[in-house]
Amino acid sequence: MTGSIVGDLEDGDLHVATWNIRRRVPTLQAADRWRLRAPRLRAALHVERPAILAVQEAMPDQATFVRESLGPGHRVLGRGRAADGGDEACLLVVDEERLEVLEWWQHALSDEPERPGSRSWGNRFPRVLVAAALRDRATDAIVLAISTHLSLSSRRSRLRSAAAIRDVVQECGRPAIVLGDLNAGEGSSTVAALQADDLLHDAWAVAEDRTTPLWATHASYRSPRERGRRLDWILVSDGVEVRRTAIDGRSFDGGWPSDHLGVHAVVRVPGAAA
């Protein structure tokens, strides 16, 4: 197996990533079976080991699997999107040896953000964001990380959710990294809303280097292609330097871990060591 898709890290570098790992469901499609995908996901996570990993569509056993695959010292932030904390989750998985969790919270993307399981704006299912204020033990810098998974079917929901995410970034007032499956591509009103007034920037566009082609991220268990939409995003606020970024189209053990590809970036936040 080759090394990390983003290369070696230098002092002060922080590896962040987002991945829709595809929820475990009964299926007749061999490539979609979790028992086949799980060892491929473990292999991919073992190679990369990001300090901050945003995960979408994780059922409870899959959340545990991701944490165990990353190794000791990792903490899962987030719970299922349903009112009782069940169903699939949108998570942040944090390397606590590198990052101190100062606080974290989960809000519903709805008119009642503090009511778990609430739905608004045309959502068929509850949608959430998970946010955390993290202190980098290597640099003492503090960064806000947000993981989210926006509506597949409702443009209105995506736009209202984008506004809610912007509110969190603005209210926090710290350097921010937004990671997730936006179900929206380049040129969409959702991505434009998130980037309005230069509050957030596309990590791919502002990176100093890109170590892979710009793959479409919903590859559906096929070899990656540059034609198609990039649904999975890393966005950064001013003050977050993006050194490298990559979209991981590699197969592992003869197949792909998910129908989505992982998106990675190496960043530095204010206070990072030179």
Protein Blocks (a to p, Z undefined) as FASTA:
>chain_A
ZZdfkbpadehiacdddddebiadddfblklpmklmmmmmmmmmmmnopabdcdehiafk
lmmmmmmmnoghiacedddfbfnopajdddddddfklpccfbdcdddddfblmlghiaee
hiabdcdddddddddfklopacddddddddfklmklmmmmmmmmmmmmmmnopacddddd
ehpaehiaklmmmmgghlaccfklmpmbdcbdcddfbloopacdfbdcdfbdcdddehia
cfbdcddfbdeehiafbfbdcdddddddehiaZZ
